[in-house]
Amino acid sequence: MVTETFFAVLVTDMQRAIAFYSSALAAQVKFSSPGWTSLMIAGVRVGLAHPGTPGPTGLHFAVADLKQASAAIERAGGRCDAPVEVAPGVIIACATDTEGNGFTLRG
């Protein structure tokens, strides 16, 4: 059901953040724009999000079927908010596990 796991962190200076992660952690830039940059670090995707970019920071799971994934979370005892479109074609649902930890599903 999950097709990818990634983390998103908030940055104020995209170019400075890209330079830092590239230099300090050998990150490879997979995609870059002023609002969002995708890096690969040791096989894990890390997104750099500029303030004002839609969507929360933190742990994210890309899923093949957002409705199915949301239902599975609810069945397992977690909670899942209704999906919202945060940018054209980008639909997310904020979820909480049984311990109160939040994460995002991206359809």
N, C-alpha and C positions, 0 to 999 in steps of 0.2 A: 504494500500500500504506500509506504514512504519511498519517494524516488530520490530524495536528497535531504541532507541535514546541513544547515549552515547557521552561523552566528552573524548578527549585525551589530555594529557598534557606531555610535554617533561621533562624528569628527567635525571640527570647525574649519579646518584648512585641508581640503582634499589632497592637494599636491604634496603638502608636508606629510600627511598621514601615509600616502602611497610611498613616499621616499623612505619614511621610517620603517614601515613593515617590510619593504623590499630589502633594505639594507640590514636591519636587525634580525629578521627572521627568514630571509630568502624567499619572500612571497613573490609569486608570479601573478602579474596582472592579467586577468581573463577578460575583463570588460571595464571600461572607465567612462564616466560622464561627470558633470559637475555635481549631480545629486546622489549618484550611486556608483560605487566601484566594487567589482567582485575580484577577490584575491584567492589564490590557492596557497595554503600553508600546510605542508606535510600531509597533503591529501584531503584537507578540510577547507571548505569554502568559508571565507570571512567577508562579509559585506561592510563596506564603509558607507555610512549614510550621512549626508549633510543635513544640518538642521533645516526643517521645513519640508524635507522629503516625506511623502506619505508613508505611514506604516511604522510600527514600533521597532525598537532595537531589542536585542536579546536572542534567544534560541528560536529557530524557525525550522519547520519541516515542510518540504515541498511534497505534495501528495498527488496521486493520479486522480483521485475522486474526492473532492472536498466534502461532499454530503456524506459519503461512506465513512470517511475518516472522522468527521464530527460525531456521527452516530456511534462509532466504535469507542470514542472517548467517553461519551455519555454512558454507554453500556458498562464500561470498566470503572465507573464511579467518578469520573472527572466531569468538568463542565465545559461547554463550548458555546460561545456567543454566535449570534446569527452572522453569516458572512457579509462582508462589506467590500465594495470596490474602492480601493485607495488610490488607484491610478488607472488609466485606461487599460483594461485587460488584466489588471492585477487584483485578484480577489483573495482576501484573507479572512480567517476566523480566529479570534483570540480564544485560547483555551487555558484551562487550569487543571492540573493533576490532582490526585486525591490529597496531596500534602499542601496545596495552596500555591504551588509554583506555576507561574504563567509561561506560556509559549504560544507561538503562532503557527497556524496551518496556512499554507499558501497553495491554492488550487491551480 
